[in-house]
Amino acid sequence: MSDLDGYLDANAARFEDDLCELLRIPSISADSKHRGDVAKASDWVLDQFRRLGLKSEKIPTAGYPLIYAESPPVPGAPVALVYGHYDVQPVDPLDQWISPPFEPTRRDGNIYARGATDDKGQMLTHVKGAEAWLKTDGRLPLQLKFLIEGEEEVGSQNLLPYVTQNRERLACDVLVVSDSSQFGPGRPAITYGLRGLVGYELRLIGPKQDLHSGTFGGAVTNPANVLCRLLAGLVDEQGRNQVPGFYDDVLPLSATERQQLAALPFDEAAFMRQLQVDGLSGEEGYTTLERRWARPTFDINGMGSGYQGEGFKTILPARAMAKFSFRLVPNQDPKKITAALERMLRERLPPGIKLELTGNGAPGVVVPLESPYMAAAARAIETAFGRKPVLIREGGSIPIVTTFHQELGADALLLGWGLDDDNTHSPNEKFNLADFHRGIRASAHLWAELAKIPTAAS
C-alpha cells in the first residue's frame, strides 16, 4: 500500500484546495434563492467522478438532482455503496460567524465554512480515497457505487422513491456513510446505532384577530396559554414522554451495551464546559451518553405567538405555533406515535381553539456488531488514525440509512470523521484538516479491507 499512501501524501494540498472549491458554493437547499448554487454543487460533484473515469450521471428529480457514479464490477469482491450529500444548511445567524460562511478559512488546524463537516468534507474523503486507487493502481479492488444527493437537509423526499425504484442498480453488500462524528479528538469511532426522528409543527387558532387583553382576557381562550400547557404536558418531571404508548416499542439497551458505554472515557464536566452550561438533565435512570444516543427525547425547536417587538403590547394573540421533535430509538414507529400524539392533544384542547398538526419522520436503526464489514472498517480506521475505533451510538438521525437497509438489505458502516464541536447546523462550522486527511486514508484502506471479504457468489 506504499504507493497508495505516497499518493495521498503528495496530493494532500490539492485535496484541501478541492474541498475549499466545493465549500465556496452556497448550496443551501432550503432557500430557493440558492437553487442555482445547489445545481452548481451537483455539477461540481459530477465533474469529480468524470475526471476519475467513473461511469457517472446526473439524475433529475422533482427537486435537486442525484449524482450517481460506479466503478466496474470485481468478481468475488463485495460491492460498496457510498452515500453523501452536497447540500448544506442555512447560515443564520450570519452575524455570529467569525469568517464568512462561504469563504473557507483555515484557523487552528481547522477549515471553517458551512458544509465543512456536514457533509461536503466527509463525503469528499471517499471520493479522494477512490481517486488514490485509480491513480496508483488503475482500478479499485471492489466495485464502488456513489449516490450523492442535494436534498438531505430538506428531508430527502426525492431520494426515497429513487432508491425504492432502483434496487437492482443500487444493489450492494454494504453501505458506507460519513456524516457523523468521532467519539472525541483523536478517538475514532464506528457508529452502530442512530436515533430516528419525527418533527412536528403545531398551530393553534383562536379568535379572528388579536384582542385587547384587558377587554377580552379571562373570557376568550388564549392560544399562547394553551400552547404552553400542551407542550409542558408532553414530558413529566422525570423526563419521561407522556404520549400514550410512547415507550411500548422502545428497544432497550442491553446490559452489555450499557457496560460498553460506561467504559468510554466520557468527561461530563468537560462536556458541560464545552457547552458553557452548569448542569445537565434528561430522563431519570440513564447516563448522559445513554440519553444522548440510545433513549428517545422531546425538544421544542421553536415557538411563536403574539407581540414580539420592542416595548410592551397587552394583547390576547389570535394564533400560536410551535415546532418540536421527538428523537426515536429503534422499533419506535413514527406513524403510531404521531397518531397517539394528535389524539392526546385534541383531548386536552379547551373550547375556542382549533388545532392543526403536521409532521413526518423516520425510524432509528442499529447495525449488527458482529458484521465482518465492521471488522474491516475497524482495521482501516486503525491504519489511518493510529488507534482502534470505539463503538458508539449517535443521537442524530440519517433517515435514508433506514431506507437503504429496508430496500437493499445492506448493513451500514457509519464512519464519522467529524467532532462534536464542529458546530454542525450552527455558525462557525468547521472540520479538522488532519481528520480530513485521516478520513481519506481510512477510506482508501477501507476499500482494500472490504475486498478481502468473500461474497456469497464467490
NORDAZI-V111456 format. One record per residue. N is the residue number from 1. SS is DSSP state (helix for helix, strand for strand, loop for the rest). Layout:
n->[N:N]
ss->[SS:SS]
This chain:
n->[1:2:3:4:5:6:7:8:9:10:11:12:13:14:15:16:17:18:19:20:21:22:23:24:25:26:27:28:29:30:31:32:33:34:35:36:37:38:39:40:41:42:43:44:45:46:47:48:49:50:51:52:53:54:55:56:57:58:59:60:61:62:63:64:65:66:67:68:69:70:71:72:73:74:75:76:77:78:79:80:81:82:83:84:85:86:87:88:89:90:91:92:93:94:95:96:97:98:99:100:101:102:103:104:105:106:107:108:109:110:111:112:113:114:115:116:117:118:119:120:121:122:123:124:125:126:127:128:129:130:131:132:133:134:135:136:137:138:139:140:141:142:143:144:145:146:147:148:149:150:151:152:153:154:155:156:157:158:159:160:161:162:163:164:165:166:167:168:169:170:171:172:173:174:175:176:177:178:179:180:181:182:183:184:185:186:187:188:189:190:191:192:193:194:195:196:197:198:199:200:201:202:203:204:205:206:207:208:209:210:211:212:213:214:215:216:217:218:219:220:221:222:223:224:225:226:227:228:229:230:231:232:233:234:235:236:237:238:239:240:241:242:243:244:245:246:247:248:249:250:251:252:253:254:255:256:257:258:259:260:261:262:263:264:265:266:267:268:269:270:271:272:273:274:275:276:277:278:279:280:281:282:283:284:285:286:287:288:289:290:291:292:293:294:295:296:297:298:299:300:301:302:303:304:305:306:307:308:309:310:311:312:313:314:315:316:317:318:319:320:321:322:323:324:325:326:327:328:329:330:331:332:333:334:335:336:337:338:339:340:341:342:343:344:345:346:347:348:349:350:351:352:353:354:355:356:357:358:359:360:361:362:363:364:365:366:367:368:369:370:371:372:373:374:375:376:377:378:379:380:381:382:383:384:385:386:387:388:389:390:391:392:393:394:395:396:397:398:399:400:401:402:403:404:405:406:407:408:409:410:411:412:413:414:415:416:417:418:419:420:421:422:423:424:425:426:427:428:429:430:431:432:433:434:435:436:437:438:439:440:441:442:443:444:445:446:447:448:449:450:451:452:453:454:455:456:457:458]
ss->[loop:helix:helix:helix:helix:helix:helix:helix:helix:helix:loop:helix:helix:helix:helix:helix:helix:helix:helix:helix:helix:helix:helix:loop:loop:loop:loop:strand:loop:loop:loop:helix:helix:helix:helix:helix:helix:helix:helix:helix:helix:helix:helix:helix:helix:helix:helix:helix:helix:helix:helix:loop:loop:loop:strand:strand:strand:strand:strand:loop:loop:loop:loop:loop:loop:strand:strand:strand:strand:strand:loop:loop:loop:loop:loop:loop:loop:loop:strand:strand:strand:strand:strand:strand:strand:loop:loop:strand:loop:loop:loop:loop:loop:helix:helix:helix:loop:loop:loop:loop:loop:loop:loop:loop:strand:strand:strand:loop:loop:strand:strand:strand:loop:loop:loop:helix:helix:helix:helix:helix:helix:helix:helix:helix:helix:helix:helix:helix:helix:helix:helix:helix:helix:helix:helix:helix:loop:loop:loop:loop:loop:loop:strand:strand:strand:strand:strand:strand:strand:loop:loop:helix:helix:helix:loop:loop:helix:helix:helix:helix:helix:helix:helix:helix:helix:loop:helix:helix:helix:helix:loop:loop:loop:strand:strand:strand:strand:loop:loop:loop:strand:loop:loop:strand:loop:loop:strand:loop:strand:strand:strand:strand:strand:strand:loop:strand:strand:strand:strand:strand:strand:strand:strand:strand:strand:loop:loop:loop:loop:loop:strand:strand:helix:helix:helix:helix:strand:loop:loop:strand:loop:loop:helix:helix:helix:helix:helix:helix:helix:helix:helix:helix:loop:loop:strand:loop:loop:loop:loop:loop:strand:loop:loop:loop:loop:loop:loop:loop:loop:loop:loop:loop:loop:loop:helix:helix:helix:helix:helix:helix:helix:helix:helix:loop:loop:loop:loop:helix:helix:helix:helix:helix:helix:helix:helix:loop:loop:loop:loop:loop:loop:loop:loop:loop:loop:loop:loop:helix:helix:helix:helix:helix:helix:loop:loop:loop:strand:strand:strand:strand:strand:strand:strand:strand:strand:loop:loop:loop:loop:loop:loop:loop:loop:loop:strand:strand:loop:loop:strand:strand:strand:strand:strand:strand:strand:strand:strand:strand:loop:loop:loop:loop:loop:helix:helix:helix:helix:helix:helix:helix:helix:helix:helix:helix:helix:helix:helix:loop:loop:loop:loop:loop:loop:strand:strand:strand:strand:strand:strand:strand:strand:strand:loop:loop:strand:strand:loop:loop:loop:loop:loop:helix:helix:helix:helix:helix:helix:helix:helix:helix:helix:helix:helix:helix:helix:loop:loop:loop:loop:strand:strand:strand:strand:strand:loop:loop:loop:loop:helix:helix:helix:helix:helix:helix:helix:helix:helix:helix:loop:loop:strand:strand:strand:strand:loop:loop:loop:strand:loop:loop:loop:loop:loop:loop:loop:loop:loop:loop:loop:strand:strand:strand:helix:helix:helix:helix:helix:helix:helix:helix:helix:helix:helix:helix:helix:helix:helix:helix:helix:helix:helix:loop:loop:loop:loop:loop:loop:loop]
